Amino acid sequence: MSDPTATIDAVRDHWVARIAPDWAKPYLRMARMDRPIGWRLLLAPCWWSTALAAVAAGAAYPNPWHIVLFLIGAISMRGAGCVWNDIVDRDIDAKVERTRKRPIPAGQVTVLQAGAFMAGLCLIGLLVLLQFNWFAVAVGFASVVIVLIYPLMKRVTWWPQFVLGLAFNWGALMGWAATFGSLSWAPLALYAGGIAWTIGYDTIYAHQDIADDELIGVHSTARLFGDRTREMIAVFYAVATVFFGVAFFLAGAGWPAWLGLAAGAGHMVWQVVAFRYDDPARCLMLFRANRGYGWILFLGLVADAAFRAMGWA
């Protein structure tokens, strides 16, 4: 049964609507549990980095404990980031069709209650972070400033998607740091590629709100690019592919990883061809499809590590 109070971009008939108790639904929606694409996109660079580190270290597979920790951390910290975003953007959200049903502007949760919930999610994230080596812990803490300022960026720059990329791809550094206790050029190239990837897919996402954003004066790359959006998405996806390739080369990746990168490039081409400026439903579908891109790159790297261990790559 669909939840009539859910936002219009929530997954239909999600478990939040079907089985969650009524008192919990506003909090679960604030954390976007009914929109799992967000934590999946946050998780992808973490898993890529962990798998790339396995390739570089000559391991047969990514560290399973790190895989689990990043999964828990991505879900909790994405939730915390969304609650923070809702607190900061509550007045804007009330004016946008897609977001006016969010719990704070809809009056289902107070700002104080939201802040307490966010603190609980951050505590879970902290407990996860403390399981890693101290270098990785320091790298993790360094992302806090970016996360805090992101919701403000749509007010001051046409490039909030770039700042989102800085925040959402921090895991590209974390997986490597958790494995080696240091950083090198390979994870930095992976991070740069992830930023370009995020600018591409979040520009697609921002086209859902472009009319409301123009009305209330909120900035985005969707508004900045306008009728050049398709070409600009293609450019950023191409840049992402190049940087991912540099990361693979620096880590000594073999043919399975390169095959995954080629398949991922094909996925990006499909997105660019299928994009429509004035079709919000298609924009949401293409945005969500990037979970598939994340899996393609990850599985290519996992296969690379496994095949190397068996002497096939």
Secondary structure as the mmCIF struct_conf table of DSSP 4:
data_model
#
loop_
_struct_conf.conf_type_id
_struct_conf.id
_struct_conf.beg_label_comp_id
_struct_conf.beg_label_asym_id
_struct_conf.beg_label_seq_id
_struct_conf.end_label_comp_id
_struct_conf.end_label_asym_id
_struct_conf.end_label_seq_id
TURN_TY1_P TURN_TY1_P1 PRO A 4 THR A 5
BEND BEND1 ALA A 6 ALA A 6
TURN_TY1_P TURN_TY1_P2 ILE A 8 ASP A 9
BEND BEND2 ALA A 10 ALA A 10
HELX_LH_PP_P HELX_LH_PP_P1 VAL A 11 VAL A 11
TURN_TY1_P TURN_TY1_P3 ARG A 12 ASP A 13
HELX_RH_AL_P HELX_RH_AL_P1 TRP A 15 ARG A 18
TURN_TY1_P TURN_TY1_P4 ILE A 19 ILE A 19
BEND BEND3 ALA A 20 ALA A 20
TURN_TY1_P TURN_TY1_P5 ASP A 22 ALA A 24
HELX_RH_AL_P HELX_RH_AL_P2 LYS A 25 MET A 30
TURN_TY1_P TURN_TY1_P6 ALA A 31 ASP A 34
TURN_TY1_P TURN_TY1_P7 PRO A 36 PRO A 36
HELX_RH_AL_P HELX_RH_AL_P3 ILE A 37 ALA A 57
TURN_TY1_P TURN_TY1_P8 GLY A 58 GLY A 58
BEND BEND4 ALA A 60 TYR A 61
HELX_RH_AL_P HELX_RH_AL_P4 PRO A 64 VAL A 88
TURN_TY1_P TURN_TY1_P9 ASP A 89 ASP A 89
HELX_RH_AL_P HELX_RH_AL_P5 ARG A 90 ASP A 93
TURN_TY1_P TURN_TY1_P10 ALA A 94 LYS A 95
BEND BEND5 VAL A 96 VAL A 96
TURN_TY1_P TURN_TY1_P11 GLU A 97 LYS A 101
BEND BEND6 ARG A 102 ARG A 102
TURN_TY1_P TURN_TY1_P12 PRO A 103 GLY A 107
BEND BEND7 GLN A 108 VAL A 109
HELX_RH_AL_P HELX_RH_AL_P6 VAL A 111 LEU A 129
TURN_TY1_P TURN_TY1_P13 LEU A 130 GLN A 131
BEND BEND8 PHE A 132 PHE A 132
HELX_RH_AL_P HELX_RH_AL_P7 TRP A 134 PHE A 141
TURN_TY1_P TURN_TY1_P14 ALA A 142 SER A 143
HELX_RH_AL_P HELX_RH_AL_P8 VAL A 144 VAL A 156
BEND BEND9 TRP A 158 TRP A 158
HELX_RH_AL_P HELX_RH_AL_P9 PRO A 160 PHE A 168
TURN_TY1_P TURN_TY1_P15 ASN A 169 TRP A 170
HELX_RH_AL_P HELX_RH_AL_P10 GLY A 171 PHE A 180
BEND BEND10 GLY A 181 SER A 182
HELX_RH_AL_P HELX_RH_AL_P11 TRP A 185 ALA A 206
TURN_TY1_P TURN_TY1_P16 HIS A 207 GLN A 208
BEND BEND11 ASP A 209 ASP A 209
HELX_RH_AL_P HELX_RH_AL_P12 ILE A 210 ILE A 216
TURN_TY1_P TURN_TY1_P17 GLY A 217 GLY A 217
HELX_RH_AL_P HELX_RH_AL_P13 THR A 221 PHE A 225
HELX_RH_3T_P HELX_RH_3T_P1 GLY A 226 ARG A 228
HELX_RH_AL_P HELX_RH_AL_P14 THR A 229 ALA A 251
TURN_TY1_P TURN_TY1_P18 GLY A 252 GLY A 252
HELX_RH_AL_P HELX_RH_AL_P15 TRP A 255 ALA A 274
TURN_TY1_P TURN_TY1_P19 TYR A 277 ASP A 278
HELX_RH_AL_P HELX_RH_AL_P16 PRO A 280 ARG A 288
TURN_TY1_P TURN_TY1_P20 ALA A 289 ALA A 289
HELX_RH_AL_P HELX_RH_AL_P17 ASN A 290 ALA A 309
TURN_TY1_P TURN_TY1_P21 MET A 310 GLY A 311
#
